[in-house]
Amino acid sequence: MPKYKPLNVQSGNWLPPGLLKKEVKMPKLKTKSYLKKRASMTATGKIRVARNAHKKLLRNKSKRANNAGSKPQYLNENMVGQAKILAPYGLK
């Protein structure tokens, strides 16, 4: 003899009464903090990152290097897939 009465005799569900109504939610994925702080997404979907070596010792660098450092740099197509895994819900 079954422990629970069937909820729906036609379909033959032998589950406890509260179990059918619950929805199982997938856990949220966390965005990696280091990517949030260092990258942002443009309106076209490119990922903008800051250029390296543009924070310290700027007096010792050439004018051309300093000007190049102020321009945005974008991730290449090989790295975009990795960045989307690390930030599953996108970047600001």
C-alpha positions as semicolon CSV with decimal commas, in nm:
position;residue;x (nm);y (nm);z (nm)
1;M;0,000;0,000;0,000
2;P;0,147;0,341;-0,094
3;K;0,234;0,588;0,178
4;Y;0,067;0,883;-0,001
5;K;-0,260;0,898;-0,185
6;P;-0,224;0,980;-0,553
7;L;-0,286;1,346;-0,635
8;N;-0,401;1,279;-0,986
9;V;-0,529;0,932;-1,043
10;Q;-0,523;0,959;-1,423
11;S;-0,154;1,045;-1,445
12;G;-0,054;0,822;-1,153
13;N;0,143;1,080;-0,951
14;W;0,243;0,924;-0,620
15;L;0,432;1,228;-0,486
16;P;0,360;1,408;-0,158
17;P;0,114;1,698;-0,188
18;G;0,361;1,990;-0,154
19;L;0,627;1,853;-0,387
20;L;0,453;1,909;-0,721
21;K;0,394;2,282;-0,671
22;K;0,754;2,373;-0,581
23;E;0,970;2,505;-0,859
24;V;1,335;2,420;-0,843
25;K;1,544;2,732;-0,910
26;M;1,897;2,717;-1,038
27;P;2,151;2,893;-0,818
28;K;2,273;3,233;-0,930
29;L;2,615;3,250;-1,089
30;K;2,858;3,499;-0,941
31;T;3,035;3,753;-1,157
32;K;3,407;3,758;-1,087
33;S;3,495;4,076;-0,899
34;Y;3,826;4,134;-1,072
35;L;3,655;4,151;-1,411
36;K;3,384;4,386;-1,282
37;K;3,645;4,630;-1,158
38;R;3,866;4,627;-1,467
39;A;3,631;4,597;-1,764
40;S;3,311;4,746;-1,902
41;M;3,090;4,659;-2,197
42;T;3,013;4,900;-2,479
43;A;2,676;4,938;-2,649
44;T;2,797;4,727;-2,943
45;G;2,901;4,441;-2,714
46;K;3,276;4,497;-2,710
47;I;3,457;4,467;-2,378
48;R;3,666;4,773;-2,294
49;V;3,967;4,737;-2,064
50;A;4,224;4,988;-1,945
51;R;4,564;4,991;-2,109
52;N;4,852;4,857;-1,905
53;A;5,140;5,069;-1,771
54;H;4,944;5,394;-1,770
55;K;4,920;5,468;-1,398
56;K;5,276;5,503;-1,271
57;L;5,599;5,669;-1,381
58;L;5,433;5,867;-1,658
59;R;5,711;6,128;-1,655
60;N;5,960;5,864;-1,767
61;K;5,746;5,752;-2,060
62;S;5,738;5,916;-2,399
63;K;5,458;6,148;-2,504
64;R;5,346;5,893;-2,762
65;A;5,319;5,619;-2,496
66;N;5,121;5,848;-2,265
67;N;4,878;5,946;-2,539
68;A;4,829;5,583;-2,642
69;G;4,752;5,493;-2,281
70;S;4,461;5,734;-2,267
71;K;4,280;5,562;-2,555
72;P;4,052;5,267;-2,479
73;Q;4,163;4,912;-2,546
74;Y;3,925;4,629;-2,631
75;L;3,957;4,257;-2,571
76;N;4,030;4,055;-2,881
77;E;3,784;3,791;-3,000
78;N;3,980;3,507;-2,839
79;M;3,932;3,651;-2,491
80;V;3,568;3,762;-2,524
81;G;3,439;3,407;-2,468
82;Q;3,632;3,378;-2,143
83;A;3,509;3,716;-2,025
84;K;3,147;3,619;-2,089
85;I;3,194;3,306;-1,877
86;L;3,341;3,512;-1,594
87;A;3,059;3,767;-1,615
88;P;2,746;3,561;-1,698
89;Y;2,504;3,853;-1,656
90;G;2,713;4,107;-1,847
91;L;2,912;4,410;-1,737
92;K;2,814;4,769;-1,672
